[in-house]
Amino acid sequence: MLFGGNLVRQPALVSLRKRRPQAFRTVSDLAGADQIMNEAVFIGVYPGLTSAMMDYMVETIQHFCKKSAANLPTTHTEVNCSESSWETP
């Protein structure tokens, strides 16, 4: 599960660290969390999504993916926008 990338970069924790530096600690430089925060796409979901809502999300992402792939140089056309890669459960 991914939640917001590097949480210590979120405004609430940045503010907390300024006000109370000892309020929390980190074990490393969190480079992996930074990478996720900077390079991942977060798709918000919740248990109340209907099949129609999920289908809409899939269609929208497919449209974006196909549009983006069409604008990439030929060396980057490995973007997979096939119908089978976006099946909903």
Sequence and secondary structure as in RCSB ss.txt:
>XXXX:A:sequence
MLFGGNLVRQPALVSLRKRRPQAFRTVSDLAGADQIMNEAVFIGVYPGLTSAMMDYMVETIQHFCKKSAANLPTT
HTEVNCSESSWETP
>XXXX:A:secstr
   SS GGGSHHHHHHHHH TTS   SS  HHHHHHHHH       TT  HHHHHHHHHHHHHHHHHHHHTS GG
GTT    GGGG   
